[in-house]
Structures are given as C-alpha cells and as structure tokens.
Amino acid sequence: MAQSEPMPQKQPIVIAIDGTSASGKSTNAKLVAQALSFVHVDTGAMYRTLAWYCLQHGVDVENPKAVAAACRRWKTELRCVDNHVQLIVDGFYPEQEIRSNEVSAAVPHVAAVPKVRDWMKKTQRDCIQFGNLVMEGRDIGTNVFPETDFKYYLDAQLEERSRRRAADGIQENLAARDQRDSQRAAAPLMIALGAKVINNSNLTSDQTSAIIIADVKQKLAARERAQGKGT
C-alpha cells in the first residue's frame, strides 16, 4: 500500500513590532505575546548583550572591526524560558547587566556594524524554532522577517518618549539615537512596507496592545476564510 504524503507543516507566525526608542515596543510586545500565547523575542536585548560583552572584554565599541571580531568569536546559544527567548553567553544570561547606562551608550555603535547585523539577522531568524513569535526591534519588518504579514511600527512624541526613559532611570539622548538609527547604512530604522503605524503618545500600553491584538486576529480570521475557500 502506498504511503500517504506527510501533511505540510504550518509556518510559524511572526508578529514584527518595530519603532523608535521608548515607543513602548518591549511592553507591548510582551502584552501581545502573552495574550496570544506566542513566544516573545527582544532583539534589542541581543544587541545590548553584545555591547555588554564588548565592554566586559575591553573591546572598543567604536571600532567596527574589533566589534565584528568579537561577534564572530563569542560563544552563544538561544534558549526559550517561559515563552521568552534568551541569548545565553558562555552559559550566562546577563538580564540585569545589559540595562546599564554604559551599555545603552555603547549599543548604537555596536548595532551599526554590518557584520553584527548579519549575525543578528541569522540568529533572530533561528528563533522560529520556538514557534509563533512576537519579535520587537528596529528592523524586524524591514530586514529580519520582511515576509511577515503582521508588521507594526510604534512611535510617540519625543517629549513623551524622553519622559518614559527618565522614568526607567535611563538618561539617553533619544533624538541623537533616532538620527543614528535612521541614518546608518546597515538596516536603518524605517517603517516597513505594509506596516500599521501606531502613535501611542496618548495611549496606555493596554490600549496600544489591544490595537495590535485586534488587527492580528482580524488578519488571521481573513487568512482562515481565504484558506477555507481554497480547499
């Protein structure tokens, strides 16, 4: 008797949440992931982890060749713990260490290195092994998963974003950061084609995440209807 062909596996869904610094990407990505039972991926934390690693090992973060060399040689692995992806370095997860002001200042230099972005893109795409994802960052919809149908771009007025950063105890020149991110040669910060833009200057996190969740559910329902008609 002929063996039946295996059923094709559904591709995991990726929800891309991009945006400017302090636009609420992390908070909203976590809320959306929790509501939909998806895995949360903070790509900014991955860049912070490399910046922290470079600072720990005396690597000049303003030297692109040195940073690229560090990225080639560090020993990392991906783990999924409680539906959050972690980038482990030498068996250690620097959850608190990567949130210092020193690391915040170093991140833009590290993130601008093309070889670093190549490494990060491959690593971030590997997160699909953990299933459906909510991935936050600055180039998810444009560079890491441009093929996804679920793209969102968060923004808020500079004054509001600066207030949020200060409330977190972080001093950062967000205007300069925005300019560096949008003008870098490698995967600059920009609104992805087809992304839903949400200015949440006057919205709570619950209101912002509710907009994303409703849009995702609407698109998923439309996809199921279309697939139903095709069978």
Buried (B, 14 or more C-beta within 10 A) or exposed (E): EEEEEEEEEEEBBBBBBBBBBBBBBBBBBBBBBEBBEBBBBBBBBBBBBBBBBBBEEEBEBEBBEBBBEBBEEBEBEBEBEEBBBBBBBEEEBBEEBBBBEEBBBBBBBBBBBEBBBBBBBEBBEEBBEBEBBBBBBBBBBBBBBBEBBBBBBBBBEBEBBBEBBEEEEBEBEBEEBBEBBEEBEBBBBBBBEEBBEBBBEEBEBEEBBBBBBEBBEEBBEEEEEEEEEEE
